[in-house]
Amino acid sequence: MKRILLALALLIVAALTTTLLVSRSESFKRLWNRWLVVSVPMDHADALIVLGGEPLARPKEAARLYAAGVAPRVFVTGIGDAEQNRRVLLESGVPASAITVEPSAFSTFTNVLFLKPMLSTCHVKSALLVTSPFHTRRALATFRKVIPGVNFGITPASIGWWNRPEGLGDVNRFALVELLKTLEYWLLYGVNPASGSAK
């Protein structure tokens, strides 16, 4: 029993040390930018989809795309911040009639599962996903796997803080978690990260 506890303690110390070193590293940021970030823009789509998990940059970018005429409707998905994302969209000039809220999803996978029937009902054949840069590859791969009948694009939306030196630790920690989630989705759901790239 003591050996198991010692092994667990060493594992925790190693994980914390790795996280601390990685969080301060510009090299790690360049690495995850190559591995995790994809952009598949669309000039026109049937819908924009704002994924939950970050209620600042994502809805603002979706509002900008809506104003530019990229899509006539916006879907907002995610428990906890769906209503906040809807408020940001409204404050940014997107009319309430153009916004559909899915408030129950608690993960990227459930975002897709819960949106699938809604997109079908609204006859959505093309959609542009809006999410954080480090989340783009896994999100796109997941939507493409679960809803192959819809043509998905994706655009990254970044908080300004993440691009400043003092925000490096935050964004690197998010990216480190995202690398683990990408592996998890590949193993649990068969979501191959290679399918989340530009076609």
C-alpha positions as CSV (number, residue, x, y, z in Angstrom):
1,M,0.0,0.0,0.0
2,K,2.8,2.4,0.8
3,R,4.4,1.8,-2.6
4,I,1.2,2.6,-4.3
5,L,0.8,5.8,-2.3
6,L,4.4,6.8,-3.0
7,A,3.9,6.1,-6.8
8,L,0.8,8.2,-6.8
9,A,2.5,11.0,-5.0
10,L,5.4,10.9,-7.4
11,L,3.0,10.9,-10.4
12,I,1.2,14.0,-9.0
13,V,4.5,15.8,-8.4
14,A,5.7,15.0,-11.9
15,A,2.3,16.2,-13.4
16,L,2.4,19.4,-11.5
17,T,6.0,20.1,-12.4
18,T,5.3,19.4,-16.1
19,T,2.3,21.7,-16.0
20,L,4.3,24.5,-14.4
21,L,7.1,24.2,-16.9
22,V,4.8,23.9,-19.9
23,S,2.6,26.8,-18.8
24,R,5.6,29.2,-19.1
25,S,6.9,27.9,-22.4
26,E,6.7,29.8,-25.8
27,S,7.9,26.6,-27.4
28,F,5.0,24.7,-26.1
29,K,2.6,27.3,-27.4
30,R,4.2,27.0,-30.9
31,L,3.9,23.2,-30.7
32,W,0.2,23.1,-29.7
33,N,-0.6,25.8,-32.3
34,R,0.7,23.4,-35.0
35,W,-1.1,20.3,-33.5
36,L,-4.4,21.7,-32.2
37,V,-5.4,24.8,-34.2
38,V,-7.2,24.5,-37.5
39,S,-9.2,27.0,-39.5
40,V,-11.7,26.0,-42.2
41,P,-13.4,29.3,-43.1
42,M,-16.7,29.6,-45.0
43,D,-17.9,32.5,-46.9
44,H,-21.5,31.3,-46.6
45,A,-23.2,28.7,-44.4
46,D,-26.7,27.8,-43.2
47,A,-25.7,28.4,-39.6
48,L,-23.1,29.5,-37.1
49,I,-22.6,27.3,-34.0
50,V,-21.2,28.9,-30.9
51,L,-19.7,26.1,-28.6
52,G,-20.0,26.6,-24.9
53,G,-17.0,26.9,-22.6
54,E,-15.9,30.4,-23.2
55,P,-18.4,33.3,-23.2
56,L,-16.3,36.2,-24.3
57,A,-14.6,35.8,-27.7
58,R,-16.8,33.0,-29.1
59,P,-20.1,34.9,-29.2
60,K,-18.5,38.1,-30.3
61,E,-16.8,36.4,-33.2
62,A,-20.1,34.8,-34.1
63,A,-21.9,38.1,-34.0
64,R,-19.2,39.6,-36.3
65,L,-19.7,36.7,-38.8
66,Y,-23.5,37.1,-38.6
67,A,-23.2,40.9,-39.3
68,A,-20.9,40.0,-42.3
69,G,-23.7,37.9,-43.7
70,V,-21.9,34.5,-43.4
71,A,-25.0,32.8,-42.0
72,P,-28.6,33.8,-41.2
73,R,-28.9,31.9,-37.9
74,V,-26.8,31.2,-34.8
75,F,-27.0,28.1,-32.6
76,V,-25.6,28.4,-29.1
77,T,-24.9,25.2,-27.2
78,G,-23.6,24.4,-23.7
79,I,-24.8,24.2,-20.1
80,G,-23.9,27.1,-17.9
81,D,-22.9,29.8,-20.4
82,A,-25.5,29.3,-23.3
83,E,-27.7,32.1,-21.9
84,Q,-24.7,34.4,-21.4
85,N,-23.5,33.7,-25.0
86,R,-27.0,34.5,-26.2
87,R,-26.9,37.8,-24.3
88,V,-23.6,38.7,-25.9
89,L,-25.1,37.9,-29.3
90,L,-28.1,40.1,-28.6
91,E,-25.9,43.0,-27.3
92,S,-23.8,42.7,-30.4
93,G,-26.8,43.1,-32.7
94,V,-27.9,39.6,-33.5
95,P,-31.8,39.5,-33.4
96,A,-33.4,37.1,-31.0
97,S,-35.3,35.5,-33.9
98,A,-31.9,34.4,-35.4
99,I,-30.7,32.6,-32.2
100,T,-31.4,29.1,-31.1
101,V,-30.2,27.9,-27.7
102,E,-29.3,24.4,-26.7
103,P,-28.7,24.7,-22.9
104,S,-28.0,21.1,-21.8
105,A,-24.8,19.9,-23.4
106,F,-21.9,19.4,-21.0
107,S,-19.1,18.4,-23.4
108,T,-18.1,18.7,-27.0
109,F,-19.6,15.3,-27.7
110,T,-22.9,16.2,-26.2
111,N,-22.8,19.5,-28.0
112,V,-22.9,17.5,-31.2
113,L,-25.5,14.9,-30.0
114,F,-27.9,17.5,-28.7
115,L,-27.5,19.8,-31.8
116,K,-27.9,17.0,-34.3
117,P,-31.7,16.8,-34.3
118,M,-32.0,20.6,-34.1
119,L,-29.8,21.0,-37.2
120,S,-31.8,18.4,-39.0
121,T,-35.2,20.0,-38.1
122,C,-33.8,23.4,-39.5
123,H,-32.5,21.7,-42.6
124,V,-28.9,22.9,-41.9
125,K,-26.5,21.5,-44.6
126,S,-23.5,23.7,-43.8
127,A,-22.4,25.2,-40.5
128,L,-19.4,27.2,-39.3
129,L,-18.3,26.3,-35.8
130,V,-16.9,29.1,-33.5
131,T,-14.7,28.0,-30.6
132,S,-11.3,28.7,-29.0
133,P,-8.2,28.1,-31.0
134,F,-6.9,25.1,-29.0
135,H,-10.3,23.4,-29.3
136,T,-10.7,23.7,-33.0
137,R,-9.3,20.4,-34.2
138,R,-11.2,18.2,-31.7
139,A,-14.4,20.1,-32.2
140,L,-14.3,19.9,-36.0
141,A,-13.4,16.2,-35.9
142,T,-16.2,15.4,-33.5
143,F,-18.9,17.2,-35.5
144,R,-17.7,15.6,-38.8
145,K,-17.8,12.2,-37.2
146,V,-21.2,12.4,-35.6
147,I,-23.0,14.4,-38.3
148,P,-21.3,13.5,-41.6
149,G,-24.3,14.8,-43.7
150,V,-23.4,18.4,-42.8
151,N,-20.5,20.3,-44.2
152,F,-18.7,21.9,-41.3
153,G,-16.1,24.7,-41.2
154,I,-14.5,26.2,-38.2
155,T,-13.0,29.5,-37.1
156,P,-11.0,30.2,-34.0
157,A,-12.0,32.9,-31.6
158,S,-9.3,34.1,-29.1
159,I,-9.5,36.2,-26.0
160,G,-7.0,39.1,-26.3
161,W,-5.5,38.2,-22.9
162,W,-4.2,34.9,-24.3
163,N,-2.0,36.7,-26.8
164,R,-0.3,38.8,-24.1
165,P,2.8,37.5,-22.2
166,E,0.9,37.4,-18.9
167,G,-1.8,35.3,-20.5
168,L,0.6,32.6,-21.8
169,G,0.3,30.4,-18.7
170,D,-3.5,30.4,-18.9
171,V,-3.7,29.4,-22.6
172,N,-0.9,26.9,-22.4
173,R,-2.7,25.1,-19.5
174,F,-5.9,25.0,-21.5
175,A,-4.0,23.6,-24.5
176,L,-2.4,20.9,-22.3
177,V,-5.8,19.8,-21.1
178,E,-7.0,19.9,-24.7
179,L,-4.2,17.5,-25.8
180,L,-5.4,15.0,-23.2
181,K,-9.0,15.4,-24.3
182,T,-8.0,14.9,-27.9
183,L,-6.5,11.6,-26.9
184,E,-9.5,10.7,-24.8
185,Y,-11.9,11.4,-27.7
186,W,-9.8,9.2,-30.0
187,L,-9.8,6.3,-27.6
188,L,-13.4,6.6,-26.3
189,Y,-15.4,7.8,-29.3
190,G,-13.1,7.0,-32.2
191,V,-12.8,10.7,-33.1
192,N,-9.6,10.7,-35.2
193,P,-7.9,14.1,-34.8
194,A,-6.7,13.9,-38.4
195,S,-10.3,14.3,-39.5
196,G,-10.4,17.7,-37.8
197,S,-8.2,19.3,-40.4
198,A,-8.8,21.3,-43.6
199,K,-10.0,19.0,-46.4
